[in-house]
Amino acid sequence: QVQLVEAGGGLVQAGDSLRLSCAASGRGFSDYAMGWFRQAPGKERQFVAGINGGGRTYYADIVKGRFTISRDNVKNTVSLQMNRPEPEDTAVYYCAARRLLVETTPDRYAYWGQGTQVTVSS
């Protein structure tokens, strides 16, 4: 069983930076692939970035080059550094975990955090 708690959301101006973090409890954190997803009002939940236990990273095209995902397998945390955010990045951001490999489909993730709101003003 893995419990996830996100932090770091808020209001940010376009072009500034914001860092989201996710703290995981439970055993075997390094065995889990971690993902960040987001959901805007009226839209489906979408993949943003993922990282497997060994540190290989994956990004959605719309955030590639602007966002960076990282993890600390000692502290059991995963972070999303959001650089140059745009108003279109406004959404609730969720941290998710699944065994072994990163997937881009939300249904493949067994564990989810409660979400944190990110609002980017123009």
FENZI-V695686 format. One record per helix or strand of 3 or more residues. SS is the DSSP state (hx for helix, st for strand). FROM is the first residue (numbers start at 1). TO is the last residue. If there is no record, write none. Layout:
SS FROM TO
SS FROM TO
This chain:
st 3 7
st 10 13
st 17 25
hx 29 31
st 32 39
st 46 51
st 57 59
st 67 72
st 77 83
hx 87 89
st 91 99
hx 106 108
st 116 121
